Amino acid sequence: MDHNKALDKIKKLLRLAASDNPHEAAAAMRQARALMEKYRLEESDIQLSEVFECAARSGSKMTPPQWEANLVGAVTQAYACKVLFMAGIGEWRFIGELAELASYTMALLLRQVRQSRRDFISTQLKRCKPATKTKRADVFCGAWVSAVRQQVMAFAGNDEPSPATAAYMLKHHSETEKLDCRDRNASKGHGVRAMTDAMHGVLAAGDVRLNHGMNGQEQLALH
């Protein structure tokens, strides 16, 4: 039995150790302890094995827009993860026990907001210059993200990252840098046009629905 298989076996035994049957629980715990001693594994090793890294592609290789970073922040908080931006590769790396769900949610929401952005540009900004289209579309996306944020939080939760996630970060990503995001409208005021663009974003976000699956199985769906 290799190291990874031993970890899986120990985790199954530890789950059995929580059984209501005292004899079954005690036997499972003895076997788990024996395997941990044989493979020189500590409880911290078991906890770290529950932490995963899963990626979602960004729309930028180097400097993501602020609205995208805000969406990442909501997803990260909702799924109690840590997150890294991998510059050059252009992806968000979610880290935690629910990292797979976080990356899946992020990918779906990014797909939705990008489609809404394209629709907004094609219907509302036909006569604008390219630079103006980009800036106004960013306002639209920022409002879209704000409107969707509460739904994301309600769907997943709002816990802090676990101690195991913090330990994983310290072990594998001890050196990180602060991410600089791009806000194309930072120097502009919030005039009537910006308010109108934001309202379009809020209305477009009304089409987003996050649903729990049937029969107790969690499933994410966008409508």
N, C-alpha and C positions, 0 to 999 in steps of 0.2 A: 504494500500500500504506500503510495507516494504521499508527499506532504499535503497536497491539495485534497486528495481523497480522505486523508486522515482528518483534515479540518471539517469536511462535509459530514463525515461520520460522527465526529464529536458534536457538531451542532445538532444533528438529529437526535443524538442521545440526550443532549441537554434539554431539548424540547420534550422528550419523553420523561425527563426528570421532573417536569412540571405537572405530571399526571396526577389525577385524583387518587389513583391506586398507589398506596404507600410502598408496597413491595416492588411494583414495576418502576416507580420513581427512584427508589433506592438502588435497584439493580442498574438502571440506566446511568445514574450518577457515578457508581463505582466503575462502570465500563468507560465512561467519559474521562474520569480522573486517571485511569490506567493508560488510556491512549495519550492523554496530555503529557503524562510522565514519560511514556515511551518515545514520543516525538518531540519532547522538550518544548512543549507549547504552554504558554501562559494564558490567563483569561484575556489579557490585552490583545493577544494574537487572534483569539476568537472574535473579539469585538472589531478589530481592524479588518477582518475578513468580510465583515458585513458592509464595509464602506466601498463604494464603487465610483468610478470616473466615467461619465458619459458626455458626449459632445453634441452640440447643435451648431450648425453652420451660421455664421454671421453674414451680414450683407457687406461687410468691409474686411479687408485684409489687415489693416493696420489701426485705423481709428474709427470705431463705430459711432454712429450718431447718438445723441443723448437720449432720444426717445427709445431706441433699441436697448440701451443700457438700463433705462427705467423699467422696461418690460422684463429684462433679465433679473433685475432687483426684486420685482414682484414674485416671479417664479421661484427664485432662490429662497426668499423668505417663506413662501407658501409650503415648500417642500423641505424646509430645514436643512438647506445645503450651503456649501461654500461654492464660490465660482471663480474661475480664472478666465481671462481672455488670452488666447494663444495668438499673439501677433505674428504676422507672416503667414500663418496657416489660415487665420480668419475664422476661428471657431470659439464658442463658449464652452468651457469645460466645467460641468456640474459635478460636485464631489459630495457624497453623503450616502446614507442608506437608501434614500429615494431618488438617487441621481438619475436613474433610468426614466422614471416618471417625469422628472423635471425636464430632462432633455427632450422627451417626447412632447410634453406640453409646450415647450418653447418652440420647437420646430413647427407645430401646428399653428400656434398663434402668429409666428413670423410669416408663415404662408398666408394666413388670413389677412394680416395687416398690409402685407405687400400687395395683395390683390385689391384690397380696398383703396390703397394709395394709387394704384394704376387707374382704377375706375374714377377716382376723384380728379386726377390730372386730366384724364381724357374727356370728362364731362364738364368740369368747372374751370380748367386752366388752359383751354385750347389756345388762347391768344397771348399767353404769357411767354416771356423769354425763358430759356432753359434754366438760368440761375434763379429766376423768380419762381418758377415751377417747383424747383427743389426746396427752396426755403418755405414756401407756403405749404407744400406737401409735408414738410417736417412738422409744421404747426398742427396740421391735420392728424398726423401719426401720434404726436404727443398727446392730443386730446383723446384719441382712440385708446391709447395705452392707459390713460388715467381712468377712462370709463370701464375698461375691462379688468383693471387691477382688483377691484372689490370682488368680482366674480371668481377670479383666480384664487384669492385668499380664502373665500368661502368654500371653494371646491376642495382644496387640499388641507389647509390648516395654517397654523402660525406658530410653530415651535422653534426653539433655538437649535442650531446645529449641535449634535451630540458630542460628548467628550471624545468618542472614538473618531469622529470626523476631525476634530481639532488635533488629535494625536496623529492622524493620517496626514494632515496638512503639514504638521511639523516634521514628519518623517520624509515626506516625498516632495513637498513644495515649501521648504523653509525660506527660500529667497524669492520674494515677489515684489513687483513695483506697482505703484499707484497708476491706475488706468486713466488716461486723458481721453475724454470723449469730445465729439465735435457737435457744437451747438451753433448752427448757422444763423440763428435768430437772437443770439445773446445780446447784441447791441441795439436791437430794435424794440420799440415799445409795443404794447398790446392795443393796437387800434381796432377800428371797426372791422377792417378786413381780416385781421388775425382772429377776432372773435367769431366771425362768420366761418372761417376755415376750421376753427376748433369745433364749432357746432356741427359742421359736416362730419367731423371725426367722431363725435359723441353719437350721432345718429347712426353712422356706419357700424359702430361697435355694438349697437343694439341687435345685430344679427348673430352675435357670438353667443353660443350656449355651451356650457360645460356640464356634461351629464354623468351621473354615476350609473354603472351597469346594473343588469338584472341579476337576481339570485345571489346578492351579496358580493358579486365580483365587480371590482372597480374598473371602469372603462371610461376613457376620455373621448368625447365626440364634440365636434363643432358643427353648428348649423347656420 
